[in-house]
Amino acid sequence: MTFIGAIERTFMTILRSRELFTLAILSVLFYGFYYPAPYEQQTVQDVNLVVVDADHSPLSRLLVRHVNDTEQVNVVLTTGNMGEARDLVRSREADGILYFAPGMGAQLLNGRSDAGIALWLNGAYIVRAEAVATALADVVLDTAEELKVVVPSLARQERQPVLLQPMFTTGGYRDYVFPAVANIILQQTLLAASARLVADRRRAGWQVMSRVEACGMFAACVMIGILAAGLYFGLIYWIQDVPRAGNMPALLLSIPLFAFAVVGLGMFVGSLFRDGDDALKIVLPTSLPLVFLGGFAWPLYEMPVWLSTAAWLSPATAAMHLFIRFNQMASTLSEAGGPFLVIGALSIIYPAAFLFRVGQLNKQAAARPTALVT
């Protein structure tokens, strides 16, 4: 079989197989639009709060109105009953409680730092809690300024006439999370598809595969990986308005290396199994650990040395440190030299491992031409 013939045969196999088509094509499209959807809002808005006003003063009522006017908070109920507020939080009808203690208004007007304002929020959403707490502090400061009152406990937070502008994102969830997780999505879909492709070939009975045919099958999967990355970094990032195109030449140089490494690893893993389902049982559960090993949720240098070193065996780790630097941060190739060398090495090692495994399977098939290779 010729090289071009092997590429055509691989494409037809993927198109005719529902499982392979779903992994290699549909899942890439699905995750590209589905995953960013929960982060479309980008910033914290309308967190439901219950206000427990035990002060019942004009100032406490003014603070409630001002808090409800912020985009971060939606006051669902104002009550004087703490038990009622707790019930709403337990039933998930509210995310937190804002409490004004008796005498709070008088203390605040007197400029006392212990004015008696407390905020309880669901600690499972740290970013939301921080945003609401910041909004509450701003409301108290604005109200104090309006009433010509100095609040000592907040004086240290005096706002400066400085515009804060994130360097590489717009400061929202999506622009932080999606570019990092997109690398995992690209790896895991391509890894699963290439592993299943080889494992299913073993299930059908391995026949001697020439190096030309193996390279053709490998090239077809690499093309799919390159096109998938181009779809994400081009069309999907554009539709989602994710920061992009910082250093396109370096990005275009890195994408094929990433595809080489992922396909090589996937086909090597697939060659170890005689059933595509068995290969997926190994590949798919690694997605979540790889997210945390990528270095964006927790710095690699804060991990144990053995773990941070093992993380670089995943092409997605190097890709995360390359694609984000090139796409969002406009880094030069020299500034990303370490990850680039890693992905370059993996793009040689993993395909070589697959070709070595093909040689092993061919020897077994030649020795037992009528039996399945085990």
Beta strands, then each sheet from edge to edge (+ up, - down):
strand 1: 47-53
strand 2: 73-79
strand 3: 96-100
strand 4: 117-121
sheet 1: 2+ 1+ 3+ 4-
end
